[in-house]
Amino acid sequence: MQRRSSYKERIFKFFPPSAKVKWKKLNDMATEAGRKDLVRIIGAVYNDAVRNAFSHSDYIITDAYFRWTEGGLPSQIPLEQVNNLVANAFSFFGIFMGMRDRWLRTVGEMPRYYKWPQDEVLELLADVDRKLNGFRVHFSNGNSARFARTAEGVDCTNVFIQGDGTVNLMAGPLYALESKWKVDGSPVDFGDRNAVSEF
């Protein structure tokens, strides 16, 4: 008799690293790099017990303390310390969000098309605010691969993200590829388009 596999044994299940694991990795990397200042900042921004208490709604707030149980003995820290964690987190992440927004806007205003050596065309996609929100690779057989992130969701077509983080694109029938650049299946010479050769 064949045993049915449980959910935990399924091959396609994936659990992303927890916040605790991610912050520990950042802390370890900062330690290895000899960046004591960054280690101190990480400690001032992240408290795993407080995060879990918030995340699981397992806390109470008194006039002076933030208290939780979270699967163990009751614990507490002064509200002033929680206020510092929150303020530090906004300061810390605000810089990254600002840099991300600036980078997306800068790239979103770059040339839109990039000619690749195997007759593919990379198209940078931008939203109404001219911020980068994805890409599309046009193949000379009329197919394309696309990744775009919008407020409505993520469109990931013919793009495969491997376990090691590399990205593969599905070109479609290789026998139909031609030695010419195409966008949306039509040949284009980019005479009236903003394009850059990437070879």
C-alpha positions in Angstrom: 0.0 0.0 0.0 1.4 3.3 -1.1 1.5 6.0 1.6 0.2 9.5 0.6 2.8 12.2 1.1 1.9 14.9 3.6 1.9 18.6 2.9 5.3 18.9 4.6 6.8 16.4 2.2 5.6 18.0 -1.0 8.3 18.9 -3.4 6.9 22.3 -4.4 6.4 23.8 -0.9 8.5 26.8 -0.1 8.8 28.7 3.2 10.8 31.9 3.0 13.3 32.7 5.7 11.8 34.2 8.9 12.4 37.7 9.9 14.6 36.4 12.7 16.8 34.4 10.3 17.1 37.4 7.9 18.1 39.8 10.7 20.6 37.3 12.1 22.2 37.0 8.6 22.5 40.8 8.4 24.0 40.9 11.8 26.4 38.1 11.0 27.5 39.8 7.8 28.0 43.1 9.6 30.1 41.3 12.3 32.2 39.5 9.7 32.8 42.8 7.9 34.0 44.4 11.2 31.1 47.0 11.1 30.4 47.4 14.8 28.4 50.5 14.0 26.1 48.5 11.8 25.7 45.8 14.4 24.7 48.4 16.9 22.2 49.9 14.5 20.6 46.5 13.8 20.3 45.9 17.5 18.6 49.3 17.9 16.1 48.5 15.1 15.0 44.9 15.5 13.8 43.0 18.6 12.5 39.6 17.6 10.3 39.1 20.7 8.6 42.4 20.2 8.1 41.7 16.5 6.5 38.3 17.2 4.3 39.8 19.9 3.0 42.4 17.4 2.7 39.9 14.6 0.7 37.4 16.7 -1.3 40.0 18.6 0.0 38.5 21.8 0.6 41.6 23.9 -0.9 44.2 26.1 0.1 47.8 26.7 0.0 49.4 30.1 0.8 52.9 31.1 4.5 52.1 31.3 5.2 48.7 29.8 4.7 46.5 26.6 4.0 43.0 27.9 3.7 39.7 26.1 3.9 35.9 26.6 4.7 34.5 23.2 5.0 30.8 24.0 7.0 31.3 27.2 7.1 33.1 30.5 5.5 36.6 30.5 8.0 39.4 29.6 7.9 43.1 29.4 9.9 46.1 28.3 9.3 49.8 29.0 7.2 51.6 26.5 10.0 54.1 26.0 12.1 51.3 24.6 9.3 50.3 22.2 9.0 53.9 21.1 12.8 53.9 20.4 12.5 50.7 18.4 9.7 52.2 16.3 11.4 55.5 15.7 14.7 53.8 14.8 13.0 51.4 12.4 11.3 54.4 10.6 14.7 56.2 10.4 16.5 53.0 9.2 14.0 51.9 6.6 13.1 55.4 5.5 16.6 55.7 4.0 16.3 52.5 2.1 12.9 53.3 0.8 14.1 56.7 -0.3 17.1 55.2 -2.1 14.9 52.5 -3.7 12.4 55.2 -4.9 15.2 57.4 -6.3 16.8 54.4 -8.1 13.5 53.2 -9.6 12.8 56.7 -10.8 16.4 57.1 -12.3 16.2 53.8 -14.1 12.6 54.5 -15.2 13.9 57.6 -17.0 16.7 55.8 -18.8 16.4 54.7 -22.5 13.5 52.3 -22.8 15.0 49.8 -25.3 18.2 47.8 -25.2 19.4 45.7 -28.2 20.9 42.4 -27.1 23.4 40.4 -29.2 21.1 37.5 -30.1 18.5 39.8 -31.6 16.5 40.1 -28.3 15.3 43.5 -27.2 15.1 44.4 -23.5 12.3 46.9 -22.7 12.3 48.6 -19.4 8.7 49.1 -18.1 7.8 52.2 -16.0 4.6 53.2 -14.2 2.7 56.5 -14.7 5.2 58.2 -12.3 8.1 57.1 -14.6 9.4 54.7 -12.0 10.7 51.3 -13.1 8.2 48.5 -12.3 9.4 45.7 -14.5 10.9 44.5 -17.8 10.0 42.7 -21.0 12.3 40.8 -23.3 11.2 40.6 -26.9 12.4 37.6 -29.0 12.6 37.7 -32.8 10.0 34.9 -33.1 7.3 37.2 -31.7 7.4 35.8 -28.1 8.3 37.8 -25.1 9.1 37.3 -21.4 7.7 39.8 -18.9 7.9 40.7 -15.2 6.0 43.6 -13.9 5.0 44.6 -10.3 2.0 46.9 -10.0 -0.6 47.8 -7.3 -2.9 45.2 -8.9 -0.3 42.4 -8.5 2.6 40.8 -10.3 2.7 39.7 -13.9 5.4 37.0 -14.5 5.1 35.5 -17.9 7.8 33.2 -19.4 10.1 34.1 -16.6 11.5 31.3 -14.4 13.3 32.1 -11.1 15.6 29.3 -10.1 16.4 28.1 -6.6 19.8 29.7 -6.7 18.3 33.1 -7.7 19.2 33.0 -11.4 16.5 34.0 -13.9 15.7 32.0 -17.1 13.6 33.3 -19.9 11.4 31.1 -22.1 11.9 32.2 -25.7 9.4 29.8 -27.3 10.1 27.9 -30.6 13.8 28.3 -31.3 13.4 27.4 -35.0 11.3 30.5 -35.5 14.0 32.9 -34.3 15.2 35.4 -36.9 18.3 37.6 -37.3 16.4 40.8 -36.7 15.2 42.9 -33.7 11.5 42.8 -33.1 9.1 44.5 -30.6 5.7 43.0 -30.2 6.4 40.6 -33.2 7.2 43.4 -35.7 10.6 44.3 -37.0 12.0 47.6 -35.8 15.1 49.6 -36.7 14.9 51.9 -33.7 15.3 54.9 -35.9 12.6 56.8 -34.1 13.0 55.0 -30.7 15.4 55.5 -27.8 17.5 52.4 -27.9 21.0 51.4 -26.7 23.1 48.6 -28.0 24.3 46.3 -25.2 27.2 44.5 -27.0 
